[in-house]
Amino acid sequence: MRKLFLIIILLVSGICGSMAQNSDQNALLKKANENYVNKEFKIASELYEQLITQGYTAAELNYNLGNAYYKQEKFTLAILNYERALKQNRNFEDARINLKLANTHLRDQIKDIPDSNITAITEQLAKGVGLNGWAVMCLIFLGIGVALIGLYFWSEGLNLRKFSFSFGIVFVVLSIIALSLGFYTENVLSQSSDAIITEQVVTVKSSPDDSGTDLFRIHEGLKVSTKDHSADWVEIRIADGRVGWVKAASLEVI
């Protein structure tokens, strides 16, 4: 009974602490929003950042923070937070519109050149569908395949048996392909992520070393894909297909 009493006390204390924290965060959010409405954008952005530091996560919070930075003409930080809002909610249309507007202020206006090689196309497909998407497709294909194979054993008509068995195998194979693409997606997402360049000017190197050859320069606010890491360096790829190495401190992951 004594142990049970202690457990109950700990649970109640935890719930009360969580409620108090939520109350404080709601008050802080209200204060941040009031400062934004009153055009105190610097104070609003500081309060929004404080909420994020405390672990408050929401697409709307990053969107509001992006707006506060945009009003201060800190376009790189605005872009970073619009991207984070879209990462949490891909259908956040207001964030998408404001992101496009913020991107017009960037020095680098690089056009996206579609990849033609199979690996790049597969990677884009994997990211587009997502891990959950491939899992759902795998279960659907497997369910249809098992049902058709079951129909093969229970049906008596020869044509129906041939049809159910053939297409049952096809759907089982499709489920295996979807499963494989799911594992591939997990691998791609774990090794690759998007980031925003945060330094004013960055020289992209041919190798993860200061002595590497200078390939090209990029500027703050540009969105890049990270491919690999080596000590304090990150291999990046920009929209037009060029790749190279930059210092990890020069970018921030979305």
N, C-alpha and C positions, 0 to 999 in steps of 0.2 A: 504493500500500500504506500510505503514511503517513497519508493522509486516511482510509482505511478503518479504520486502527488508532485514530485519534482519534474517529471516529464510534462505534466499539465501546466505547471508554472512556466516552464521554458517555452511551450507552445503559445501560451497566452502572451508572454513577453514578446515573442517574435512577431505575433500578429499585431500587437499594439505598436511595436517599433515600425513595422511596415506601414501601418495606417498613418503614423505620425510623419514618416518620410514622404508618403504620397501627398499628405496635406501640405507639407512644406514645398514640395515640388510644384503642386498646383498653384500655390501662392506666388512662387517665383515665376512660373509661366505667365500668370496673370499680370504680374509686374512688368515682365519683359514685353508682353503684348501692349500694355498701356504706354510704355516708353516708345514703342514703334509707332503707335498711333499719334503720339505727340512729337514725332519726328526726332526723337532722341535715339538715333540709329546706333551710335557707338555703345551707349549704355545697354540698349536692347540686345545687340550682338554679344556683349559680355555676359549678359544674363542667360541668353540661349546657350552659350558655350558652357556656362556653369552647370546648366541642366544636363547637358551631354556628358560632362565630367562625372556627374552624380549617377550616370547610368540610365537616364531618361532617353528612351529611343522612340522615335515616331517620324514618319516621312514628313509630316506637317511641320515638325520642329526644325528639321534640316531645311525645309522649304522657306520657313520664316527667317531662319538664320541667313540663308542665301540672299533673301530679299534685303535684309538689314545690311549685309556686306555690299550688295549692289548699290544701295542708296549712298554708301560711303565711297563708291567707285573702286572698291576692292574686288575687281572682277574675278581674279583667280580664286579667292576664297568663296565667292558667290558660285562659281562654276563647280567647285568641289562639293559644295553642299547641295546644289541642285542635282548633281550626279548621285549623291548619297540618298537623296529623297527618291530618285527614280530607281535606285537599287532596291530600296525597300518596297516601292510601289511602282511597277513598270507602267501602270495606267494613269499615273499622275500627270494629267495633261497640262496643268498650269506650270508645273515644274519643267516640263519639256519645252513649253513656249518660252519661259524665262531663260532657260539654258541656251536656247538658240539666240536669244537677244544678247545675253552675256558674251557668247562666243564671237559676236560681231566686233567686240572690242579687242580681240586678240591680235597680236602682231602676226602670228603664224596662221595663215588660212590654207590649210593643207587638204586637198581633195582626197577622198577615200577611193582607192583603186582596188576593185574587187580582185581577190585571188583566183587564179585559174588552176592551181595544183590541187590534187585530190585531198591531201592532208589538211590544207587550209579550209577547203570547202566542208570537210567532215567536222573540223573544229568549230566552224560557225554553226553548222547544223546541230552539233551537240550542245552548244551554248544556247541556241535558240529554243530547243525543245526543253532543255533542263533535266536535271536528275529525276525530279518527280514525274515529269512527262514521260520519260523512258520507262520508269517503273510501272506507270499506269498502262502504257502500251504493251509492255511485256505481259502483264496480268490479263489484259483483254485478249491478246493473241493466244496466250496459253489456254485461257478458258474456252475460246472458240475451237482451238485445236483439239483439246481433250473431249469437248462435246461431239465434234465430228468423228473422232476416232471411236468414241463410245457408240455413236450411231452406226458405225461400221459393224460392231459386234452384235448390235441388237436388231439391225434391219435384215430383211430377207431378200429384197430385190437386188439382183446382181449389179445393175447400173447404179443404184443408190449406194451400195457398198463400195463400188469403185470410186464414186464421186466423194463420199465422206472420207474414205481413207486417204485419197490423194490430197484433198484440200486440208484435211486434218494435219498431215505431215507438213504442208506448206505453212500453216499457221504456227505449228510448233517451232519450225525453223525461224519464222519471223519473230517469235517470242525470244528465241536465243539471240538473234541479231539485236533486238531491242535491249536485252539484258547486257550484251557486250557493249553497246553504245552507251548504256547507263554507266558501266564501269569506266569507259573511256571519258565520259563527261565528268565524272568525279575526279579522275586523274587530271583532266584539263583544268578544271576549276581550282584544284588544289595547287597546281603548279603555275597557273597564270592568273593575273588579276589586273584590272585597270587602275591607273594612277593619274594624278595631275602634277605637272611640273610646277614647282613652287618658287624656284629661283628665277631671277630676272633673265639671265642668259645662261644656257647650259651647252657646253661643248660635248658632243657625243663622240666617244672613242671607239677604236676598232677592237680593243681588248680591255679587260678590267684592271687598268693600270694607268697612272699619270703619263707614262712614257708611250702609251698607245697612240696610234695615228689619229689625228683629228679628222673625223668623217664629215660632220656638218653641225650646225648650231640650231638649237630650238629655244623657245622663249616661254616665260611663265604663262600658265593657264592652259597649255596644250595637254590634251588627253593622250595617254600612251598605254600600250599593253606591256606588262612585264612578263618576261619569258624565263629568265634564269637569274640566279644570285651567286655572287662570289665575294665573300668577305664584305667590304663596304660598298660594293658595286652591284648594279642591277642591269641586266640586259633588257633593252626595251625595243619595241616595234612601234612605228608611227603609222598613220593612216595610209600613207602612200607606199608602204611596204619596206621602207628603209629600217635597218636595225643597227644597234650599236650599244655601247655600254655607257652608263652615267653613274655618278655617285648616288648612293641611296638617300643621302640627305637632301638631294635636289628635287625630290618628289614626295608625294604623299598618296598612299593607297586610298582609293575611294571606299 
